[in-house]
Amino acid sequence: MSEKSEARKGRAVAGSSGEKIAADPGRSARSSAGAATGRKSKTTQTRKLGRPRGAGHDDRRTAILKTAAELFAENGYEATSLDAIAERMGMHKATLYHYVKSKDSILYECLIASFADLDAVIEMTRDREIPVIERLRRFARSLAGAQNNVFGRCLVLVGERPLELGAGGDIRRFQRRLDKAVRDLVLEGAKEGSLRSLDPGLVSAMLFGALNGVPRWFDPKGRLSPEEIADAFIDMLAGGIAGTGRAATSAAKARA
């Protein structure tokens, strides 16, 4: 083969796909290295984009939800704007959207957070190794604690009405589970004889009515904690408020 033919062959060789392959070994190596670097850079970038959000992001989001819950409870849902939430957080409104989608989504997350530990409490009410009245007491103490934290106060004072039907339905379904847990305890206690045979719906309504009112008047600086208030309510529910003296006996006869 002539030197000219070798040169022409060296300049370019047609591949099966029609792409020209450089015959210069140095240029080919540089090209391959560049492509590999590009692939590595793209892979690294993909890993960064796909990396789970860190604890800092989650902490910031939780702080936003707590701030929003406080404002909702203080001023009402309608009167609280995203601008107000961002201002109290010391950030721009645009930054807020990196953590939350909308005001509705913030309220929904706040209300869901108010039930955070109550699934375990519902499970506890089914533990027959614990006396019924003690299970009722633990339930009331847990609920009182949950209702008087920042998210629980938001649920009691604002409620789920501002939410769309679907989201509000999630809240109401959980509330029905709580109600059923109390009703089941009352029925179980009546069956075994540890509680009087009473209308379980009325007992549940009385208990929740008492506990739901606490966030409206509770003072964190007061002499009783939410759990101690719940204990007092259960004591009154279990033992009544009537005395055992002559006046109580006369009142009982009058009712008869």
CORCORRA-V945213 format. One record per backbone hydrogen bond with DSSP energy under -1.0 kcal/mol. CO is the residue of the C=O (numbers start at 1). NH is the residue of the N-H. If there is no record, write none. Layout:
co: {CO	CO}
nh: {NH	NH}
This chain:
co: {2	3	4	5	6	7	8	13	15	19	24	25	26	27	28	29	30	31	32	33	34	35	36	37	38	39	40	41	42	43	44	45	46	54	55	56	57	58	59	60	61	62	63	64	65	66	67	68	69	70	71	72	77	81	82	83	84	85	86	92	95	96	96	102	103	104	105	106	107	108	109	110	112	113	115	118	119	120	121	123	124	126	127	131	132	133	134	135	136	137	138	139	140	141	142	143	149	150	151	152	153	154	154	160	164	165	166	167	168	169	170	171	172	173	174	175	176	177	178	179	180	181	182	183	184	185	186	187	188	189	189	189	196	199	200	201	202	203	204	205	206	207	208	213	214	214	219	225	226	227	228	229	230	231	232	233	234	235	236	245	246	247	248	249	250	251	252}
nh: {6	7	8	9	10	11	12	21	18	15	28	29	30	31	32	33	34	35	36	37	38	39	40	41	42	43	44	45	46	47	48	49	50	58	59	60	61	62	63	64	65	66	67	68	69	70	71	72	73	74	75	76	80	85	86	87	88	89	91	96	98	99	100	106	107	108	109	110	111	112	113	114	115	116	118	122	123	124	125	126	127	128	130	135	136	137	138	139	140	141	142	143	144	145	146	147	153	154	155	156	157	158	159	163	168	169	170	171	172	173	174	175	176	177	178	179	180	181	182	183	184	185	186	187	188	189	190	191	192	193	194	195	198	203	204	205	206	207	208	209	210	211	212	216	217	218	222	229	230	231	232	233	234	235	236	237	238	239	240	249	250	251	252	253	254	255	256}
